Amino acid sequence: MSELTEGLGLTRDAMAQRVAVDIRDGAYVNLGIGIPELVAKYVPEGREVIYHTENGLLGMGPSPEEGQGDPELINAGKRQVTANLGAAFFHHADSFAMIRGGHLDLCVLGALQVAANGDLANWSTGAPDAIPAVGGAMDLVAGVKTIYVITQHCTKNGDPKLVETCSYPLTGLAVVDRVFTDLAVIDITDSGFQLVELSPGVSFDYVQERTGAPLIPIGETPSSGGTER
């Protein structure tokens, strides 16, 4: 994973590829709108991943080449997708029964903010002109077994998206398991943000300066004392 932006950190595609590495063989996975959609392009060799979209498709493939798609074959974000061999189509209500019934293994979502305890805010800033509805996100974080977030580490204004406490309307309480950003991979633990992996060329201090809550260094726990970063 050496693909970098103009500064430090992974590109959006490299972030999506990194997420795909952590998706186990045979998993049923819902992909959210935005950067999460890119994950469908990357299935590690030798694995099968069954992608789900809540508007009624199981076995979703990546977006088609320009001009090669079917305008009636779209995901929940209204982006054209492909259907893999053996894909199934079903009613919107059946799709949400899968979600609410706990039948999906993993969901990959974008985020506006993630708190140190795993709270997620990903649908609204609360501004008067903000998106008026949460969509399926609340169902997903409540019904899916594991929640991954993929997001830029900071906003366009440089504000941290990983914070001590979310200031935006919440999607779910203590629901996030792991966060993948352009700068790092970070787990949510009982003690807060646990750094798992740094992107190439990125230092611990660089990430900490851009995170709105303390980071536990790689390999260190609060009770283990100093561990090399």
Secondary structure as GFF3:
##gff-version 3
##sequence-region A 1 229
A	DSSP	alpha_helix	12	21	.	.	.	ID=ss1
A	DSSP	beta_strand	28	31	.	.	.	ID=ss2
A	DSSP	three_ten_helix	35	41	.	.	.	ID=ss3
A	DSSP	beta_strand	50	53	.	.	.	ID=ss4
A	DSSP	beta_strand	57	61	.	.	.	ID=ss5
A	DSSP	beta_strand	82	89	.	.	.	ID=ss6
A	DSSP	alpha_helix	92	100	.	.	.	ID=ss7
A	DSSP	beta_strand	106	109	.	.	.	ID=ss8
A	DSSP	beta_strand	113	115	.	.	.	ID=ss9
A	DSSP	beta_strand	120	121	.	.	.	ID=ss10
A	DSSP	alpha_helix	137	143	.	.	.	ID=ss11
A	DSSP	beta_strand	146	150	.	.	.	ID=ss12
A	DSSP	beta_strand	162	163	.	.	.	ID=ss13
A	DSSP	beta_strand	178	180	.	.	.	ID=ss14
A	DSSP	beta_strand	184	189	.	.	.	ID=ss15
A	DSSP	beta_strand	192	198	.	.	.	ID=ss16
A	DSSP	alpha_helix	204	209	.	.	.	ID=ss17
A	DSSP	beta_strand	215	216	.	.	.	ID=ss18
###
